[in-house]
Amino acid sequence: MSQSKRLESQVKDSIRNWLNKHECFHFSTGGNFMGGMPDRIVTVDRGTEYNVGFPSQYNRNAHLVIGLEAKRYPDGKPTPKQLSKHKELRKHGWIVGVVRSVDDVKKLLAEHGVQLIKK
């Protein structure tokens, strides 16, 4: 199926598959029961080579928590409930982004100094 007609489930699958090839911990929140939580949660250790923006001597045992809200490509939008939850999570230091492709995930990570290493 062409990228211009990708369903949300296909976007989620491609992101999960890409993350599986990299050294990071991630999991799905598994549906709508969590009140607007992002679809996939990723954690990255700031004190490793995964995050080039944070020197390890200053951030030992510190992690970034990243919420990925996957939407169909190109025009999927989060619900008001999701947007509210994203705002709440950002107040607690999370990085949260609406992503419609693996390229969107890479861009979001790069904006926060994260470069994942492929296994």
MOPAC internal coordinates of N, CA, C and O (Angstrom, degrees):
PM7 1SCF
backbone

  N    0.0000 0     0.00 0     0.00 0    0    0    0
  C    1.4660 1     0.00 0     0.00 0    1    0    0
  C    1.5221 1   108.93 1     0.00 0    2    1    0
  O    1.2310 1   120.35 1   -41.57 1    3    2    1
  N    1.3010 1   116.95 1   138.43 1    3    2    1
  C    1.4555 1   120.73 1  -177.52 1    5    3    2
  C    1.5274 1   111.01 1   -68.46 1    6    5    3
  O    1.2310 1   121.24 1   -25.76 1    7    6    5
  N    1.3226 1   115.24 1   154.24 1    7    6    5
  C    1.4590 1   120.57 1  -179.52 1    9    7    6
  C    1.5202 1   111.27 1   -59.55 1   10    9    7
  O    1.2310 1   119.63 1   149.80 1   11   10    9
  N    1.3388 1   118.31 1   -30.20 1   11   10    9
  C    1.4602 1   120.90 1  -176.53 1   13   11   10
  C    1.5185 1   112.56 1   -68.78 1   14   13   11
  O    1.2310 1   119.39 1   167.44 1   15   14   13
  N    1.3518 1   118.76 1   -12.56 1   15   14   13
  C    1.4573 1   121.13 1  -177.78 1   17   15   14
  C    1.5247 1   112.07 1  -125.86 1   18   17   15
  O    1.2310 1   119.55 1  -151.16 1   19   18   17
  N    1.2994 1   118.46 1    28.84 1   19   18   17
  C    1.4571 1   121.54 1  -175.65 1   21   19   18
  C    1.5190 1   111.13 1   -73.28 1   22   21   19
  O    1.2310 1   121.08 1   -48.04 1   23   22   21
  N    1.3205 1   115.55 1   131.96 1   23   22   21
  C    1.4593 1   121.93 1   176.59 1   25   23   22
  C    1.5207 1   110.02 1   -80.04 1   26   25   23
  O    1.2310 1   120.75 1   -19.75 1   27   26   25
  N    1.3253 1   116.17 1   160.25 1   27   26   25
  C    1.4623 1   120.22 1  -179.92 1   29   27   26
  C    1.5271 1   111.24 1   -57.95 1   30   29   27
  O    1.2310 1   119.83 1   139.27 1   31   30   29
  N    1.3189 1   117.93 1   -40.73 1   31   30   29
  C    1.4703 1   120.18 1  -179.85 1   33   31   30
  C    1.5264 1   111.31 1   -62.29 1   34   33   31
  O    1.2310 1   120.16 1   144.67 1   35   34   33
  N    1.3364 1   117.31 1   -35.33 1   35   34   33
  C    1.4616 1   120.55 1   177.98 1   37   35   34
  C    1.5257 1   111.11 1   -69.83 1   38   37   35
  O    1.2310 1   120.63 1   142.43 1   39   38   37
  N    1.3241 1   116.41 1   -37.57 1   39   38   37
  C    1.4641 1   120.68 1   176.74 1   41   39   38
  C    1.5339 1   108.91 1   -63.09 1   42   41   39
  O    1.2310 1   120.31 1   132.96 1   43   42   41
  N    1.3316 1   117.01 1   -47.04 1   43   42   41
  C    1.4700 1   121.04 1   179.57 1   45   43   42
  C    1.5251 1   111.05 1   -59.53 1   46   45   43
  O    1.2310 1   120.47 1   135.89 1   47   46   45
  N    1.3314 1   116.71 1   -44.11 1   47   46   45
  C    1.4639 1   120.54 1  -179.77 1   49   47   46
  C    1.5283 1   111.43 1   -62.18 1   50   49   47
  O    1.2310 1   120.14 1   136.01 1   51   50   49
  N    1.3263 1   117.34 1   -43.99 1   51   50   49
  C    1.4665 1   119.80 1  -178.39 1   53   51   50
  C    1.5294 1   111.15 1   -66.13 1   54   53   51
  O    1.2310 1   120.17 1   141.93 1   55   54   53
  N    1.3193 1   117.28 1   -38.07 1   55   54   53
  C    1.4697 1   120.76 1   178.10 1   57   55   54
  C    1.5276 1   109.99 1   -67.27 1   58   57   55
  O    1.2310 1   120.17 1   134.04 1   59   58   57
  N    1.3337 1   117.27 1   -45.96 1   59   58   57
  C    1.4728 1   120.68 1   178.52 1   61   59   58
  C    1.5255 1   110.16 1   -58.84 1   62   61   59
  O    1.2310 1   120.12 1   133.53 1   63   62   61
  N    1.3283 1   117.37 1   -46.47 1   63   62   61
  C    1.4667 1   120.86 1  -179.60 1   65   63   62
  C    1.5227 1   111.70 1   -61.52 1   66   65   63
  O    1.2310 1   120.51 1   139.31 1   67   66   65
  N    1.3296 1   116.63 1   -40.69 1   67   66   65
  C    1.4700 1   120.28 1   178.94 1   69   67   66
  C    1.5254 1   110.45 1   -65.63 1   70   69   67
  O    1.2310 1   120.22 1   135.25 1   71   70   69
  N    1.3291 1   117.19 1   -44.75 1   71   70   69
  C    1.4630 1   120.34 1   179.55 1   73   71   70
  C    1.5279 1   111.33 1   -63.95 1   74   73   71
  O    1.2310 1   119.83 1   145.53 1   75   74   73
  N    1.3203 1   117.93 1   -34.47 1   75   74   73
  C    1.4632 1   121.43 1   178.85 1   77   75   74
  C    1.5263 1   112.35 1   -61.60 1   78   77   75
  O    1.2310 1   120.22 1   156.57 1   79   78   77
  N    1.3203 1   117.19 1   -23.43 1   79   78   77
  C    1.4659 1   121.63 1  -179.79 1   81   79   78
  C    1.5278 1   112.56 1   -86.03 1   82   81   79
  O    1.2310 1   120.31 1  -179.19 1   83   82   81
  N    1.3323 1   117.02 1     0.81 1   83   82   81
  C    1.4602 1   120.75 1  -174.81 1   85   83   82
  C    1.5229 1   111.25 1  -124.42 1   86   85   83
  O    1.2310 1   121.38 1   -21.44 1   87   86   85
  N    1.3079 1   114.96 1   158.56 1   87   86   85
  C    1.4634 1   122.52 1  -177.84 1   89   87   86
  C    1.5258 1   111.24 1   -82.04 1   90   89   87
  O    1.2310 1   120.95 1  -100.91 1   91   90   89
  N    1.3145 1   115.79 1    79.09 1   91   90   89
  C    1.4585 1   120.15 1   174.79 1   93   91   90
  C    1.5219 1   108.39 1  -152.71 1   94   93   91
  O    1.2310 1   120.50 1   -21.73 1   95   94   93
  N    1.3036 1   116.65 1   158.27 1   95   94   93
  C    1.4547 1   121.42 1   176.70 1   97   95   94
  C    1.5233 1   107.76 1   -95.05 1   98   97   95
  O    1.2310 1   120.55 1   -48.73 1   99   98   97
  N    1.3205 1   116.55 1   131.27 1   99   98   97
  C    1.4654 1   119.89 1   179.19 1  101   99   98
  C    1.5148 1   109.47 1  -149.74 1  102  101   99
  O    1.2310 1   121.13 1   -25.60 1  103  102  101
  N    1.3175 1   115.44 1   154.40 1  103  102  101
  C    1.4627 1   120.25 1   177.67 1  105  103  102
  C    1.5190 1   109.44 1  -155.57 1  106  105  103
  O    1.2310 1   121.59 1   -20.72 1  107  106  105
  N    1.3255 1   114.55 1   159.28 1  107  106  105
  C    1.4538 1   121.60 1   177.59 1  109  107  106
  C    1.5176 1   109.20 1   -90.25 1  110  109  107
  O    1.2310 1   120.52 1   -35.86 1  111  110  109
  N    1.3253 1   116.62 1   144.14 1  111  110  109
  C    1.4636 1   119.29 1   175.97 1  113  111  110
  C    1.5155 1   110.82 1   -81.94 1  114  113  111
  O    1.2310 1   119.39 1   173.04 1  115  114  113
  N    1.3189 1   118.77 1    -6.96 1  115  114  113
  C    1.4452 1   123.20 1   168.10 1  117  115  114
  C    1.5115 1   117.92 1    70.24 1  118  117  115
  O    1.2310 1   119.37 1  -136.64 1  119  118  117
  N    1.2787 1   118.80 1    43.36 1  119  118  117
  C    1.4572 1   119.64 1   173.26 1  121  119  118
  C    1.5055 1   114.02 1   111.81 1  122  121  119
  O    1.2310 1   121.21 1    10.34 1  123  122  121
  N    1.3006 1   115.28 1  -169.66 1  123  122  121
  C    1.4585 1   122.56 1  -171.46 1  125  123  122
  C    1.5288 1   114.05 1   -89.29 1  126  125  123
  O    1.2310 1   119.55 1  -178.46 1  127  126  125
  N    1.3235 1   118.47 1     1.54 1  127  126  125
  C    1.4591 1   120.17 1  -175.97 1  129  127  126
  C    1.5204 1   113.70 1   -68.43 1  130  129  127
  O    1.2310 1   119.25 1   167.60 1  131  130  129
  N    1.3162 1   119.04 1   -12.40 1  131  130  129
  C    1.4564 1   121.62 1  -174.90 1  133  131  130
  C    1.5271 1   113.19 1   -97.73 1  134  133  131
  O    1.2310 1   119.27 1  -162.84 1  135  134  133
  N    1.2953 1   119.00 1    17.16 1  135  134  133
  C    1.4552 1   121.91 1   171.58 1  137  135  134
  C    1.5059 1   116.58 1    64.77 1  138  137  135
  O    1.2310 1   119.92 1  -129.63 1  139  138  137
  N    1.3219 1   117.76 1    50.37 1  139  138  137
  C    1.4543 1   120.66 1   175.26 1  141  139  138
  C    1.5145 1   115.32 1    91.43 1  142  141  139
  O    1.2310 1   120.26 1  -174.18 1  143  142  141
  N    1.3443 1   117.11 1     5.82 1  143  142  141
  C    1.4682 1   119.49 1   178.64 1  145  143  142
  C    1.5248 1   110.24 1   -61.39 1  146  145  143
  O    1.2310 1   120.38 1   -31.43 1  147  146  145
  N    1.3399 1   116.88 1   148.57 1  147  146  145
  C    1.4667 1   119.57 1   175.68 1  149  147  146
  C    1.5358 1   110.82 1   -58.92 1  150  149  147
  O    1.2310 1   120.90 1   -23.81 1  151  150  149
  N    1.3180 1   115.88 1   156.19 1  151  150  149
  C    1.4676 1   122.02 1  -176.87 1  153  151  150
  C    1.5238 1   113.45 1   -64.42 1  154  153  151
  O    1.2310 1   120.30 1   141.34 1  155  154  153
  N    1.3178 1   117.04 1   -38.66 1  155  154  153
  C    1.4582 1   120.85 1  -175.55 1  157  155  154
  C    1.5240 1   108.48 1  -134.40 1  158  157  155
  O    1.2310 1   121.61 1   -43.80 1  159  158  157
  N    1.3308 1   114.52 1   136.20 1  159  158  157
  C    1.4598 1   121.68 1   177.99 1  161  159  158
  C    1.5201 1   107.86 1  -110.92 1  162  161  159
  O    1.2310 1   120.73 1   -48.04 1  163  162  161
  N    1.3277 1   116.21 1   131.96 1  163  162  161
  C    1.4592 1   122.84 1  -178.93 1  165  163  162
  C    1.5232 1   107.58 1  -124.72 1  166  165  163
  O    1.2310 1   120.33 1   -43.76 1  167  166  165
  N    1.3287 1   116.98 1   136.24 1  167  166  165
  C    1.4637 1   119.32 1   172.38 1  169  167  166
  C    1.5198 1   108.40 1  -119.34 1  170  169  167
  O    1.2310 1   121.12 1   -37.98 1  171  170  169
  N    1.3200 1   115.45 1   142.02 1  171  170  169
  C    1.4527 1   122.13 1   179.94 1  173  171  170
  C    1.5166 1   107.75 1  -134.07 1  174  173  171
  O    1.2310 1   120.59 1   -49.35 1  175  174  173
  N    1.3166 1   116.48 1   130.65 1  175  174  173
  C    1.4618 1   122.42 1   178.38 1  177  175  174
  C    1.5238 1   109.00 1   -74.37 1  178  177  175
  O    1.2310 1   120.32 1   -59.08 1  179  178  177
  N    1.3101 1   116.99 1   120.92 1  179  178  177
  C    1.4732 1   120.85 1   179.48 1  181  179  178
  C    1.5180 1   112.15 1   -67.60 1  182  181  179
  O    1.2310 1   120.05 1   157.54 1  183  182  181
  N    1.3091 1   117.50 1   -22.46 1  183  182  181
  C    1.4626 1   120.77 1  -175.11 1  185  183  182
  C    1.5145 1   113.59 1   -90.58 1  186  185  183
  O    1.2310 1   119.37 1  -158.21 1  187  186  185
  N    1.3156 1   118.81 1    21.79 1  187  186  185
  C    1.4553 1   121.23 1   178.70 1  189  187  186
  C    1.5151 1   109.50 1  -126.39 1  190  189  187
  O    1.2310 1   121.66 1    -0.02 1  191  190  189
  N    1.3156 1   114.44 1   179.98 1  191  190  189
  C    1.4588 1   119.39 1  -179.71 1  193  191  190
  C    1.5221 1   112.59 1   -68.99 1  194  193  191
  O    1.2310 1   119.58 1   171.37 1  195  194  193
  N    1.3187 1   118.40 1    -8.63 1  195  194  193
  C    1.4540 1   120.21 1  -179.77 1  197  195  194
  C    1.5188 1   111.31 1   -65.65 1  198  197  195
  O    1.2310 1   120.61 1   149.71 1  199  198  197
  N    1.3219 1   116.43 1   -30.29 1  199  198  197
  C    1.4502 1   118.73 1  -175.53 1  201  199  198
  C    1.5132 1   109.30 1  -118.32 1  202  201  199
  O    1.2310 1   120.71 1   -79.25 1  203  202  201
  N    1.3114 1   116.24 1   100.75 1  203  202  201
  C    1.4530 1   120.50 1  -175.35 1  205  203  202
  C    1.5228 1   112.50 1   -75.75 1  206  205  203
  O    1.2310 1   119.58 1   169.54 1  207  206  205
  N    1.3144 1   118.41 1   -10.46 1  207  206  205
  C    1.4578 1   121.13 1  -176.45 1  209  207  206
  C    1.5142 1   115.29 1   -89.53 1  210  209  207
  O    1.2310 1   119.84 1   174.42 1  211  210  209
  N    1.3361 1   117.90 1    -5.58 1  211  210  209
  C    1.4568 1   120.43 1  -175.52 1  213  211  210
  C    1.5177 1   110.06 1  -131.14 1  214  213  211
  O    1.2310 1   119.88 1   -68.07 1  215  214  213
  N    1.3473 1   117.84 1   111.93 1  215  214  213
  C    1.4619 1   119.70 1   179.39 1  217  215  214
  C    1.5310 1   110.98 1   -61.86 1  218  217  215
  O    1.2310 1   120.46 1   -44.54 1  219  218  217
  N    1.3176 1   116.72 1   135.46 1  219  218  217
  C    1.4627 1   120.70 1  -174.96 1  221  219  218
  C    1.5230 1   112.58 1   -63.14 1  222  221  219
  O    1.2310 1   119.58 1   150.26 1  223  222  221
  N    1.3312 1   118.41 1   -29.74 1  223  222  221
  C    1.4656 1   118.62 1  -178.50 1  225  223  222
  C    1.5281 1   112.43 1   -67.04 1  226  225  223
  O    1.2310 1   119.78 1   161.91 1  227  226  225
  N    1.3255 1   118.03 1   -18.09 1  227  226  225
  C    1.4571 1   121.17 1   179.78 1  229  227  226
  C    1.5247 1   112.80 1  -100.73 1  230  229  227
  O    1.2310 1   119.94 1   166.91 1  231  230  229
  N    1.3226 1   117.71 1   -13.09 1  231  230  229
  C    1.4505 1   120.04 1  -171.23 1  233  231  230
  C    1.5211 1   113.70 1  -133.05 1  234  233  231
  O    1.2310 1   120.14 1  -144.94 1  235  234  233
  N    1.2925 1   117.34 1    35.06 1  235  234  233
  C    1.4659 1   118.80 1   178.50 1  237  235  234
  C    1.5089 1   110.09 1   -61.41 1  238  237  235
  O    1.2310 1   121.41 1   -41.92 1  239  238  237
  N    1.3192 1   114.91 1   138.08 1  239  238  237
  C    1.4618 1   122.88 1   178.87 1  241  239  238
  C    1.5302 1   113.15 1    63.77 1  242  241  239
  O    1.2310 1   119.82 1  -163.32 1  243  242  241
  N    1.3127 1   117.95 1    16.68 1  243  242  241
  C    1.4627 1   120.95 1   177.40 1  245  243  242
  C    1.5248 1   108.46 1  -101.87 1  246  245  243
  O    1.2310 1   121.09 1   -37.12 1  247  246  245
  N    1.3138 1   115.53 1   142.88 1  247  246  245
  C    1.4534 1   120.91 1  -179.27 1  249  247  246
  C    1.5206 1   110.78 1  -129.13 1  250  249  247
  O    1.2310 1   121.99 1   -30.25 1  251  250  249
  N    1.3193 1   113.79 1   149.75 1  251  250  249
  C    1.4521 1   120.43 1   167.69 1  253  251  250
  C    1.5152 1   106.74 1   -92.47 1  254  253  251
  O    1.2310 1   120.38 1   -40.60 1  255  254  253
  N    1.3075 1   116.89 1   139.40 1  255  254  253
  C    1.4572 1   121.59 1   172.87 1  257  255  254
  C    1.5190 1   106.43 1  -114.02 1  258  257  255
  O    1.2310 1   121.36 1   -55.59 1  259  258  257
  N    1.3243 1   115.01 1   124.41 1  259  258  257
  C    1.4528 1   121.56 1  -172.93 1  261  259  258
  C    1.5223 1   108.92 1  -122.04 1  262  261  259
  O    1.2310 1   120.80 1   -54.35 1  263  262  261
  N    1.3176 1   116.09 1   125.65 1  263  262  261
  C    1.4568 1   121.26 1   175.62 1  265  263  262
  C    1.5103 1   109.89 1  -103.69 1  266  265  263
  O    1.2310 1   120.55 1   -53.40 1  267  266  265
  N    1.3238 1   116.55 1   126.60 1  267  266  265
  C    1.4618 1   121.95 1   179.54 1  269  267  266
  C    1.5251 1   109.27 1  -110.37 1  270  269  267
  O    1.2310 1   120.99 1   -64.88 1  271  270  269
  N    1.3026 1   115.71 1   115.12 1  271  270  269
  C    1.4665 1   121.55 1   176.42 1  273  271  270
  C    1.5216 1   107.31 1   -97.88 1  274  273  271
  O    1.2310 1   120.48 1   -77.14 1  275  274  273
  N    1.3286 1   116.69 1   102.86 1  275  274  273
  C    1.4684 1   121.65 1  -177.10 1  277  275  274
  C    1.5259 1   110.37 1   -82.98 1  278  277  275
  O    1.2310 1   121.42 1   -44.63 1  279  278  277
  N    1.3070 1   114.89 1   135.37 1  279  278  277
  C    1.4654 1   121.53 1   177.98 1  281  279  278
  C    1.5228 1   109.19 1  -134.32 1  282  281  279
  O    1.2310 1   120.83 1   -23.44 1  283  282  281
  N    1.3159 1   116.02 1   156.56 1  283  282  281
  C    1.4639 1   119.80 1  -178.99 1  285  283  282
  C    1.5279 1   109.19 1   -61.53 1  286  285  283
  O    1.2310 1   121.91 1   -27.03 1  287  286  285
  N    1.3146 1   113.95 1   152.97 1  287  286  285
  C    1.4514 1   121.45 1  -178.89 1  289  287  286
  C    1.5231 1   108.74 1   -96.05 1  290  289  287
  O    1.2310 1   118.89 1   -45.70 1  291  290  289
  N    1.2935 1   119.72 1   134.30 1  291  290  289
  C    1.4548 1   129.76 1     5.15 1  293  291  290
  C    1.5307 1   114.30 1  -104.59 1  294  293  291
  O    1.2310 1   119.97 1   178.05 1  295  294  293
  N    1.3432 1   117.66 1    -1.95 1  295  294  293
  C    1.4593 1   118.20 1  -164.80 1  297  295  294
  C    1.5282 1   115.65 1  -120.45 1  298  297  295
  O    1.2310 1   119.31 1  -169.29 1  299  298  297
  N    1.3383 1   118.92 1    10.71 1  299  298  297
  C    1.4563 1   119.66 1  -179.64 1  301  299  298
  C    1.5219 1   111.94 1   -64.72 1  302  301  299
  O    1.2310 1   120.95 1   -38.53 1  303  302  301
  N    1.3264 1   115.79 1   141.47 1  303  302  301
  C    1.4716 1   120.88 1  -178.02 1  305  303  302
  C    1.5250 1   110.03 1  -129.02 1  306  305  303
  O    1.2310 1   120.03 1   -33.90 1  307  306  305
  N    1.3362 1   117.54 1   146.10 1  307  306  305
  C    1.4646 1   120.31 1   176.77 1  309  307  306
  C    1.5302 1   111.51 1   -70.97 1  310  309  307
  O    1.2310 1   121.22 1   -25.38 1  311  310  309
  N    1.3152 1   115.27 1   154.62 1  311  310  309
  C    1.4601 1   121.20 1   177.13 1  313  311  310
  C    1.5278 1   109.80 1   -77.06 1  314  313  311
  O    1.2310 1   119.53 1   -17.17 1  315  314  313
  N    1.3340 1   118.50 1   162.83 1  315  314  313
  C    1.4730 1   120.14 1   175.38 1  317  315  314
  C    1.5358 1   112.05 1   -56.74 1  318  317  315
  O    1.2310 1   120.07 1   142.26 1  319  318  317
  N    1.3291 1   117.46 1   -37.74 1  319  318  317
  C    1.4649 1   120.86 1   178.34 1  321  319  318
  C    1.5292 1   110.78 1   -63.10 1  322  321  319
  O    1.2310 1   120.40 1   138.00 1  323  322  321
  N    1.3211 1   116.84 1   -42.00 1  323  322  321
  C    1.4615 1   121.03 1   177.87 1  325  323  322
  C    1.5271 1   111.13 1   -64.92 1  326  325  323
  O    1.2310 1   120.45 1   135.14 1  327  326  325
  N    1.3242 1   116.74 1   -44.86 1  327  326  325
  C    1.4675 1   120.37 1   178.99 1  329  327  326
  C    1.5229 1   111.35 1   -59.78 1  330  329  327
  O    1.2310 1   120.31 1   140.25 1  331  330  329
  N    1.3192 1   117.01 1   -39.75 1  331  330  329
  C    1.4652 1   121.48 1   177.99 1  333  331  330
  C    1.5245 1   110.75 1   -63.48 1  334  333  331
  O    1.2310 1   120.35 1   136.10 1  335  334  333
  N    1.3306 1   116.94 1   -43.90 1  335  334  333
  C    1.4677 1   121.09 1   179.09 1  337  335  334
  C    1.5236 1   110.62 1   -65.53 1  338  337  335
  O    1.2310 1   120.02 1   140.04 1  339  338  337
  N    1.3239 1   117.57 1   -39.96 1  339  338  337
  C    1.4600 1   121.36 1   178.54 1  341  339  338
  C    1.5293 1   110.35 1   -60.28 1  342  341  339
  O    1.2310 1   120.79 1   136.80 1  343  342  341
  N    1.3154 1   116.10 1   -43.20 1  343  342  341
  C    1.4647 1   120.92 1   178.62 1  345  343  342
  C    1.5299 1   110.60 1   -61.32 1  346  345  343
  O    1.2310 1   120.69 1   135.52 1  347  346  345
  N    1.3238 1   116.28 1   -44.48 1  347  346  345
  C    1.4686 1   121.16 1   178.46 1  349  347  346
  C    1.5292 1   111.09 1   -60.90 1  350  349  347
  O    1.2310 1   120.35 1   135.39 1  351  350  349
  N    1.3253 1   116.93 1   -44.61 1  351  350  349
  C    1.4661 1   120.84 1  -179.13 1  353  351  350
  C    1.5283 1   111.40 1   -64.61 1  354  353  351
  O    1.2310 1   120.34 1   141.09 1  355  354  353
  N    1.3265 1   116.96 1   -38.91 1  355  354  353
  C    1.4764 1   120.10 1   177.74 1  357  355  354
  C    1.5275 1   111.07 1   -61.98 1  358  357  355
  O    1.2310 1   120.23 1   144.60 1  359  358  357
  N    1.3324 1   117.17 1   -35.40 1  359  358  357
  C    1.4727 1   120.65 1   177.27 1  361  359  358
  C    1.5235 1   111.37 1   -62.44 1  362  361  359
  O    1.2310 1   120.78 1   154.93 1  363  362  361
  N    1.3309 1   116.12 1   -25.07 1  363  362  361
  C    1.4646 1   121.75 1   179.62 1  365  363  362
  C    1.5208 1   112.35 1   -96.69 1  366  365  363
  O    1.2310 1   120.41 1  -166.07 1  367  366  365
  N    1.3301 1   116.83 1    13.93 1  367  366  365
  C    1.4540 1   120.97 1   173.82 1  369  367  366
  C    1.5151 1   116.11 1    91.87 1  370  369  367
  O    1.2310 1   119.82 1  -175.82 1  371  370  369
  N    1.3201 1   117.94 1     4.18 1  371  370  369
  C    1.4517 1   120.10 1   177.97 1  373  371  370
  C    1.5243 1   110.20 1   -75.89 1  374  373  371
  O    1.2310 1   121.29 1   -26.00 1  375  374  373
  N    1.3101 1   115.14 1   154.00 1  375  374  373
  C    1.4560 1   122.76 1   165.89 1  377  375  374
  C    1.5240 1   104.69 1   -98.11 1  378  377  375
  O    1.2310 1   120.06 1   -52.83 1  379  378  377
  N    1.3132 1   117.50 1   127.17 1  379  378  377
  C    1.4615 1   120.93 1  -179.74 1  381  379  378
  C    1.5230 1   108.21 1  -132.41 1  382  381  379
  O    1.2310 1   120.86 1   -47.46 1  383  382  381
  N    1.3225 1   115.96 1   132.54 1  383  382  381
  C    1.4475 1   119.84 1   178.74 1  385  383  382
  C    1.5109 1   112.23 1  -142.12 1  386  385  383
  O    1.2310 1   121.30 1   -31.40 1  387  386  385
  N    1.3194 1   115.13 1   148.60 1  387  386  385
  C    1.4522 1   121.53 1   173.01 1  389  387  386
  C    1.5258 1   105.71 1   -91.01 1  390  389  387
  O    1.2310 1   120.82 1   -56.24 1  391  390  389
  N    1.3298 1   116.03 1   123.76 1  391  390  389
  C    1.4635 1   121.03 1  -174.98 1  393  391  390
  C    1.5218 1   109.70 1  -125.99 1  394  393  391
  O    1.2310 1   121.49 1   -36.94 1  395  394  393
  N    1.3284 1   114.76 1   143.06 1  395  394  393
  C    1.4624 1   121.00 1  -179.00 1  397  395  394
  C    1.5180 1   112.27 1  -121.40 1  398  397  395
  O    1.2310 1   120.95 1  -175.79 1  399  398  397
  N    1.3540 1   115.79 1     4.21 1  399  398  397
  C    1.4650 1   121.31 1  -179.24 1  401  399  398
  C    1.5276 1   109.04 1  -167.79 1  402  401  399
  O    1.2310 1   121.19 1   -12.34 1  403  402  401
  N    1.3248 1   115.34 1   167.66 1  403  402  401
  C    1.4645 1   120.58 1   174.16 1  405  403  402
  C    1.5249 1   109.49 1   -62.04 1  406  405  403
  O    1.2310 1   120.00 1   142.78 1  407  406  405
  N    1.3315 1   117.61 1   -37.22 1  407  406  405
  C    1.4650 1   120.35 1   178.16 1  409  407  406
  C    1.5246 1   111.36 1   -60.08 1  410  409  407
  O    1.2310 1   120.02 1   142.65 1  411  410  409
  N    1.3344 1   117.57 1   -37.35 1  411  410  409
  C    1.4650 1   120.73 1   175.90 1  413  411  410
  C    1.5222 1   110.88 1   -63.71 1  414  413  411
  O    1.2310 1   120.43 1   140.99 1  415  414  413
  N    1.3289 1   116.78 1   -39.01 1  415  414  413
  C    1.4709 1   120.65 1   178.34 1  417  415  414
  C    1.5294 1   109.46 1   -63.91 1  418  417  415
  O    1.2310 1   120.48 1   132.28 1  419  418  417
  N    1.3172 1   116.68 1   -47.72 1  419  418  417
  C    1.4712 1   121.06 1   179.26 1  421  419  418
  C    1.5243 1   110.81 1   -57.63 1  422  421  419
  O    1.2310 1   120.70 1   137.15 1  423  422  421
  N    1.3253 1   116.27 1   -42.85 1  423  422  421
  C    1.4696 1   121.00 1  -179.73 1  425  423  422
  C    1.5330 1   110.60 1   -64.12 1  426  425  423
  O    1.2310 1   120.39 1   133.87 1  427  426  425
  N    1.3360 1   116.87 1   -46.13 1  427  426  425
  C    1.4663 1   120.58 1   179.03 1  429  427  426
  C    1.5235 1   110.71 1   -59.49 1  430  429  427
  O    1.2310 1   120.11 1   134.30 1  431  430  429
  N    1.3192 1   117.40 1   -45.70 1  431  430  429
  C    1.4592 1   120.98 1   179.48 1  433  431  430
  C    1.5217 1   111.04 1   -62.81 1  434  433  431
  O    1.2310 1   120.31 1   134.52 1  435  434  433
  N    1.3231 1   117.01 1   -45.48 1  435  434  433
  C    1.4663 1   121.28 1  -179.35 1  437  435  434
  C    1.5219 1   111.72 1   -60.98 1  438  437  435
  O    1.2310 1   120.31 1   143.34 1  439  438  437
  N    1.3377 1   117.02 1   -36.66 1  439  438  437
  C    1.4658 1   120.59 1   178.54 1  441  439  438
  C    1.5261 1   111.84 1   -61.85 1  442  441  439
  O    1.2310 1   120.40 1   159.26 1  443  442  441
  N    1.3281 1   116.84 1   -20.74 1  443  442  441
  C    1.4642 1   121.54 1  -179.68 1  445  443  442
  C    1.5182 1   112.23 1  -112.36 1  446  445  443
  O    1.2310 1   120.60 1  -161.09 1  447  446  445
  N    1.3443 1   116.46 1    18.91 1  447  446  445
  C    1.4523 1   121.50 1   175.26 1  449  447  446
  C    1.5096 1   114.91 1    75.32 1  450  449  447
  O    1.2310 1   119.49 1  -161.39 1  451  450  449
  N    1.3173 1   118.59 1    18.61 1  451  450  449
  C    1.4505 1   121.96 1  -177.12 1  453  451  450
  C    1.5214 1   109.61 1  -100.32 1  454  453  451
  O    1.2310 1   120.91 1   -51.91 1  455  454  453
  N    1.3228 1   115.86 1   128.09 1  455  454  453
  C    1.4602 1   121.14 1   174.02 1  457  455  454
  C    1.5204 1   106.20 1  -130.02 1  458  457  455
  O    1.2310 1   120.32 1   -69.65 1  459  458  457
  N    1.3179 1   116.99 1   110.35 1  459  458  457
  C    1.4507 1   121.00 1  -178.45 1  461  459  458
  C    1.5276 1   109.81 1   -77.88 1  462  461  459
  O    1.2310 1   121.18 1   -34.87 1  463  462  461
  N    1.3303 1   115.34 1   145.13 1  463  462  461
  C    1.4573 1   122.65 1  -179.98 1  465  463  462
  C    1.5176 1   108.22 1   -99.53 1  466  465  463
  O    1.2310 1   120.41 1   -52.60 1  467  466  465
  N    1.3187 1   116.82 1   127.40 1  467  466  465
  C    1.4524 1   121.53 1  -179.48 1  469  467  466
  C    1.5278 1   109.92 1   -72.23 1  470  469  467
  O    1.2310 1   120.50 1   -41.93 1  471  470  469
  N    1.3391 1   116.65 1   138.07 1  471  470  469
  C    1.4745 1   121.71 1   177.58 1  473  471  470
  C    1.5023 1   110.41 1   -67.83 1  474  473  471
  O    1.2310 1   120.10 1   180.00 1  475  474  473

